[in-house]
Amino acid sequence: MVSRRKFIQQAGAAAAFTIVPRFVLGKGFIPPSDTLYIGGIGVGGKGTSDLTEFAKSPNVRIVALCDVDDKMAAESRKNFPKATYYKDFRIMLDKEAKNIDAVDVCTPDHTHAVAALAAMQRGKHVYVQKPLTWSIYEARVLTEAARKYKVVTQMGNQGGSFDGVRKGKEIYDAGLIGDVTHVYAWTNRPVWPQGIPAPSGKHEVPKELNWDLWLGPAAPVDYNPAYHPFNWRGWWSFGTGALGDMGCHILDPFFRILPVDYPSEVECSTSAVWTGFFQEGYFPESCPPASIVHLKFPGKNGKPDIKLTWMDGGLLPERPEELLPDEAFGDWDGGLLMIGTKGKMLFEGYGKNPRLLPTAKMKDLNIKETLPRVPEGHYLQWVNACMKGYGKAELSSPFDYAGPMTEAILMGNLAIRSYNLRIKNNNGQNTYPGRKKLLWDWKNMKITNFDEANAFVKREYRNGWSLQL
């Protein structure tokens, strides 16, 4: 294999006779100048900060921007005035095929998969904000696509590159909490409206917004400010609720530290919304205000099964007896508690500040640092890996890790939506299926004991949008 330095020397010697276009160097190939050319899909809000983080590398050039909303894109267009601007990512990927090496996807959840797959199929490395996808099926597709197209991938759960989760892994590997049997995780999300009726009324689409492109693969609905630019997170057609928003952050230590793969079963309950005396509201389009999800993960390597309980909407598990009354139980975003056969370990949200309980144990803790840290951070770790090429560098959340993690997390949403089903009986009356234990066949992505729940594994895509490897 020719090194970059040797390539530059050879190319310089021949420069008087020929100029080699970038595109003939191959898909995903970083040019000899050691510059990574990035295009952004969804460049407002979090997309703005994503691109700013990537641009901290002197080797990065932001050369293309895409957003369906000119107003949301304004700051990124100001920050990167030389970048070509598009509204349709499909057009951007076609026209910029020779000019970009990598793509950042920071759209609402429902368009993550179609945008990321389109980029990967063109040989582009991809960074996709959490949750990786809107559905379980999409997560499986992107995991397989990353392997097939051999591109560098990273999901945007930044805590996966923090020191805290690595320190927690070293504590666990030292055997200080024994075999974990129960895990509790929680968040204060949602901090946007949920458990509400679907919006109604006619609203004029803002002139700067292409609503049809915003909908992407989702079923058509009229534009409403209740959906865009932010509160889409609370609507099942577009978002994944509190669990989708924070699960990939708060549950990262669970998947990174413990020997788990896919869950074997799931059940849940959600808070009710009362619209009057003994009148329970039924709002199937909206995520619930609060939920509790129970997942079971089969033990691996002789370890016991692990039960995971997730709580959102401000619900909290019981404080451990070992935690002093005035000591913090997680942080504002939430927390995670591992209960083992020998002890307990508590994390703050985003996998920070692992503490043995009682916390006095931390005073004399002397654990050898065995795992490499990520001093450059989550964003530049991906940039540097792209520069080196597929399979040449370690990543915190490549799709081989992020895909199965996202599938397991979205199992919770499948349970929530199944729990809130209303099914008509032979008399045409709505019946309530009640809390069920759903059994999961992960290889075939199928619930085996309640077929109605399988409607939430994947969606039908609108014409003009597809998700095929």
Secondary structure in CASP SS format (residue, H / E / C, confidence):
PFRMAT SS
TARGET T0000
AUTHOR 0000-0000-0000
METHOD secondary structure of the structure
MODEL  1
M C 1.00
V C 1.00
S C 1.00
R H 1.00
R H 1.00
K H 1.00
F H 1.00
I H 1.00
Q H 1.00
Q H 1.00
A H 1.00
G H 1.00
A H 1.00
A C 1.00
A C 1.00
A C 1.00
F C 1.00
T C 1.00
I C 1.00
V C 1.00
P C 1.00
R H 1.00
F H 1.00
V H 1.00
L H 1.00
G C 1.00
K C 1.00
G C 1.00
F C 1.00
I C 1.00
P C 1.00
P C 1.00
S C 1.00
D C 1.00
T C 1.00
L E 1.00
Y E 1.00
I E 1.00
G E 1.00
G E 1.00
I E 1.00
G C 1.00
V C 1.00
G C 1.00
G C 1.00
K H 1.00
G H 1.00
T H 1.00
S H 1.00
D H 1.00
L H 1.00
T H 1.00
E H 1.00
F H 1.00
A C 1.00
K C 1.00
S C 1.00
P C 1.00
N C 1.00
V E 1.00
R E 1.00
I E 1.00
V E 1.00
A E 1.00
L E 1.00
C E 1.00
D C 1.00
V C 1.00
D E 1.00
D H 1.00
K H 1.00
M H 1.00
A H 1.00
A H 1.00
E H 1.00
S H 1.00
R H 1.00
K H 1.00
N H 1.00
F C 1.00
P C 1.00
K C 1.00
A C 1.00
T E 1.00
Y E 1.00
Y E 1.00
K C 1.00
D C 1.00
F H 1.00
R H 1.00
I H 1.00
M H 1.00
L H 1.00
D H 1.00
K H 1.00
E C 1.00
A C 1.00
K C 1.00
N C 1.00
I C 1.00
D C 1.00
A E 1.00
V E 1.00
D E 1.00
V E 1.00
C C 1.00
T C 1.00
P C 1.00
D H 1.00
H H 1.00
T H 1.00
H H 1.00
A H 1.00
V H 1.00
A H 1.00
A H 1.00
L H 1.00
A H 1.00
A H 1.00
M H 1.00
Q H 1.00
R C 1.00
G C 1.00
K C 1.00
H E 1.00
V E 1.00
Y E 1.00
V E 1.00
Q E 1.00
K C 1.00
P C 1.00
L C 1.00
T C 1.00
W C 1.00
S C 1.00
I H 1.00
Y H 1.00
E H 1.00
A H 1.00
R H 1.00
V H 1.00
L H 1.00
T H 1.00
E H 1.00
A H 1.00
A H 1.00
R H 1.00
K H 1.00
Y H 1.00
K C 1.00
V C 1.00
V C 1.00
T E 1.00
Q E 1.00
M E 1.00
G E 1.00
N C 1.00
Q H 1.00
G H 1.00
G H 1.00
S H 1.00
F C 1.00
D H 1.00
G H 1.00
V H 1.00
R H 1.00
K H 1.00
G H 1.00
K H 1.00
E H 1.00
I H 1.00
Y H 1.00
D H 1.00
A C 1.00
G C 1.00
L C 1.00
I C 1.00
G C 1.00
D C 1.00
V E 1.00
T E 1.00
H E 1.00
V E 1.00
Y E 1.00
A E 1.00
W E 1.00
T E 1.00
N C 1.00
R C 1.00
P C 1.00
V C 1.00
W C 1.00
P C 1.00
Q C 1.00
G C 1.00
I C 1.00
P C 1.00
A C 1.00
P C 1.00
S C 1.00
G C 1.00
K C 1.00
H C 1.00
E C 1.00
V C 1.00
P C 1.00
K C 1.00
E C 1.00
L E 1.00
N C 1.00
W H 1.00
D H 1.00
L H 1.00
W H 1.00
L H 1.00
G C 1.00
P C 1.00
A C 1.00
A C 1.00
P C 1.00
V C 1.00
D C 1.00
Y C 1.00
N C 1.00
P C 1.00
A C 1.00
Y C 1.00
H C 1.00
P C 1.00
F C 1.00
N H 1.00
W H 1.00
R H 1.00
G H 1.00
W E 1.00
W C 1.00
S C 1.00
F C 1.00
G C 1.00
T C 1.00
G H 1.00
A H 1.00
L H 1.00
G H 1.00
D H 1.00
M H 1.00
G H 1.00
C H 1.00
H H 1.00
I H 1.00
L C 1.00
D H 1.00
P H 1.00
F H 1.00
F H 1.00
R H 1.00
I H 1.00
L C 1.00
P C 1.00
V C 1.00
D C 1.00
Y C 1.00
P C 1.00
S C 1.00
E E 1.00
V E 1.00
E E 1.00
C E 1.00
S E 1.00
T E 1.00
S C 1.00
A C 1.00
V C 1.00
W E 1.00
T E 1.00
G E 1.00
F C 1.00
F C 1.00
Q E 1.00
E E 1.00
G C 1.00
Y C 1.00
F C 1.00
P C 1.00
E C 1.00
S E 1.00
C C 1.00
P C 1.00
P C 1.00
A C 1.00
S E 1.00
I E 1.00
V E 1.00
H E 1.00
L E 1.00
K E 1.00
F E 1.00
P C 1.00
G C 1.00
K C 1.00
N C 1.00
G C 1.00
K C 1.00
P C 1.00
D C 1.00
I E 1.00
K E 1.00
L E 1.00
T E 1.00
W E 1.00
M E 1.00
D C 1.00
G C 1.00
G C 1.00
L C 1.00
L C 1.00
P C 1.00
E C 1.00
R C 1.00
P C 1.00
E C 1.00
E C 1.00
L C 1.00
L C 1.00
P C 1.00
D C 1.00
E C 1.00
A C 1.00
F C 1.00
G C 1.00
D C 1.00
W C 1.00
D C 1.00
G E 1.00
G E 1.00
L E 1.00
L E 1.00
M E 1.00
I E 1.00
G E 1.00
T C 1.00
K C 1.00
G C 1.00
K E 1.00
M E 1.00
L E 1.00
F E 1.00
E E 1.00
G H 1.00
Y H 1.00
G H 1.00
K E 1.00
N E 1.00
P E 1.00
R E 1.00
L E 1.00
L E 1.00
P C 1.00
T H 1.00
A H 1.00
K H 1.00
M H 1.00
K C 1.00
D C 1.00
L C 1.00
N C 1.00
I C 1.00
K C 1.00
E C 1.00
T C 1.00
L C 1.00
P C 1.00
R C 1.00
V C 1.00
P C 1.00
E C 1.00
G H 1.00
H H 1.00
Y H 1.00
L H 1.00
Q H 1.00
W H 1.00
V H 1.00
N H 1.00
A H 1.00
C H 1.00
M H 1.00
K H 1.00
G C 1.00
Y C 1.00
G C 1.00
K C 1.00
A C 1.00
E C 1.00
L C 1.00
S C 1.00
S C 1.00
P C 1.00
F H 1.00
D H 1.00
Y H 1.00
A H 1.00
G H 1.00
P H 1.00
M H 1.00
T H 1.00
E H 1.00
A H 1.00
I H 1.00
L H 1.00
M H 1.00
G H 1.00
N H 1.00
L H 1.00
A H 1.00
I H 1.00
R H 1.00
S H 1.00
Y H 1.00
N C 1.00
L C 1.00
R C 1.00
I E 1.00
K E 1.00
N C 1.00
N C 1.00
N C 1.00
G C 1.00
Q C 1.00
N E 1.00
T E 1.00
Y C 1.00
P C 1.00
G C 1.00
R C 1.00
K C 1.00
K C 1.00
L E 1.00
L E 1.00
W E 1.00
D E 1.00
W C 1.00
K C 1.00
N C 1.00
M C 1.00
K E 1.00
I E 1.00
T C 1.00
N C 1.00
F C 1.00
D H 1.00
E H 1.00
A H 1.00
N H 1.00
A H 1.00
F H 1.00
V C 1.00
K C 1.00
R C 1.00
E C 1.00
Y C 1.00
R C 1.00
N C 1.00
G C 1.00
W C 1.00
S C 1.00
L C 1.00
Q C 1.00
L C 1.00
END
